[in-house]
Amino acid sequence: MKKNKFLAVIIVILLFWTGIILFLGSRGPVESYNQSGGVYSFLKKIDTVLDFTNNKFFLDFELFLKKLWFGTDKVSSMALLRKSAHFGIYFVLGIISFIFSLVYSKKYLMAVITGVTFPAFIACFDEYNQEFFERGAALTDVMIDISGAVAGTVLAVCVILVVKLVLHIKRKKGE
């Protein structure tokens, strides 16, 4: 009975997160840009206090992402923030999809496949849907979304493997 309740909670979380993604994708270009601008301003205010952008690691990582996602370093910080948001929301969707499938099927391979394919489907649908809200669809956005889902799924697999390893070591010491 506990498994069914946990599965129901995971389904609700999965549907909620998917709904958030589709809602954000259905915003008009001005709304979307203004929303990104608000987040950008907030991060700039935090940066004035913490000064996290003025170090070699951050600058190297920013350059790496710009070249990876855009093919050039001549990209605004706002554009990088928007693409990072794509990566981040699909990173979370990959984790949630993986957990759902693992709880439902109890098969790791199926969970890994679901952790990548469900977000990939949502990414394609979301980009297609944006065409109806005067926003362009971009294959690069889908690729960034899928890379986020893959990274989230890989992280989830690693966490589960580490937990299993720790539990195994504890059992061995207890024997």
Number of C-alpha atoms within 10 A of each C-alpha: 6 7 10 11 10 14 18 13 13 19 18 12 16 20 15 12 17 21 12 13 18 18 11 15 21 20 16 15 15 11 12 16 15 12 14 17 15 12 15 16 12 11 12 15 12 12 13 10 8 10 11 14 13 10 9 10 11 12 13 11 11 16 16 15 17 20 14 12 16 15 11 12 14 10 13 9 12 15 14 17 16 19 19 17 16 22 24 19 19 33 26 21 30 35 27 26 28 29 25 23 22 19 16 17 12 12 11 15 13 14 24 22 16 23 32 27 18 17 28 23 12 19 26 18 15 21 20 16 17 20 14 12 13 13 18 12 17 13 11 12 19 23 17 22 29 27 21 27 33 25 21 26 28 19 15 20 18 12 12 12 12 12 12 12 12 12 12 12 11 11 10 9 8 7 5
